[in-house]
Amino acid sequence: MVVTASQDSNVLTDRDKEILAHVFRFRITTRDVLYRVFFEPNGLRQDAMTSVLRRLAAPYKPSQSAGEQEELAKRFHLFPRRLVGKLIYYHLTRLGLRAVARAKQVSPVVFNRLNRGLNHDSRAKRYAILSFCCAPGARRQKLSSREFHEHLAEYHVPRCPADSFYLDMSRTPPRLGLIRVDYARLAPKLAVARATEDLTRRLPNDHLRAKADAGQFVLSILTPTPERKHQLEQPRLQLERYLRDRLEIEVVPELNDVLSRRGLSR
């Protein structure tokens, strides 16, 4: 029997492994992002990506039952699902997760957590972070919790999650950023207050405070529309200067695409 890449992780190419690691980092990805990150910089056309996805990803068959989808997913590293409208996202199957887990020495506890499905808010959050970090021309490197603890442990604050940090590589030295996704449900004043709390909970850390003092640490609020950004800017400007200068509000239109379909964006 001929063994294909979708059946045996041992025959994955280096680029295949990089793609799986990318999906592992963000939990989801899309065709547009894959092309922009892995194919376009090398002068490759869309059909090159299509060929790779044909090996790695199960075909998209929305009419299948959950049982049929689960059976099909066993043979592939990636599985497609509908995100919104005609937009499809890919996530790791158990086979894909095992391939990455071996390379990154992922614990069984983390493996089982990552193997769970994503609810609507989780998908929106992951899609917003993916879109923010992988936007055209962006030079933002999302950090996994493990990378943060291994390389930036001095900035860790107990009981504060470490899975939404990124490095802004467009600055010298790279600036550390923390992401908070705004679902546009809270009143603007309360949304900014929650973000400010995220920031101030971390500032007692001497190392992080020094980084913030040097303008090398920021909290980025990802919001769905320019109108919502304007609403958030008003309470941000009412903060003391030190805090408002360390809160940035970024519009991520892709977030609005997801939220508006559920009537959540306003």
Secondary structure, 3 states (H helix, E strand, C coil): CCCCCCCCHHHCCHHHHHHHHHHHHHCCECHHHHHHHHHHHHCCCHHHHHHHHHHHECCCCCCCCHHHHHHHHCCCCEEEEEEECCEEEEEECHHHHHHHHHHHCCCHHHHHHHCCCCCHHHHHHHHHHHHHHCCCCCCEEECCHHHHHHHCHHHCCCCCCCCCEEEECCCCCCEEEEEEECCCCCCHHHHHHHHHHHHHHHCCCHHHHHHHHCCCEEEEEEECCHHHHHHHHHHHHCCCHHHHCCEEEEECHHHHHHHHCCCCCC
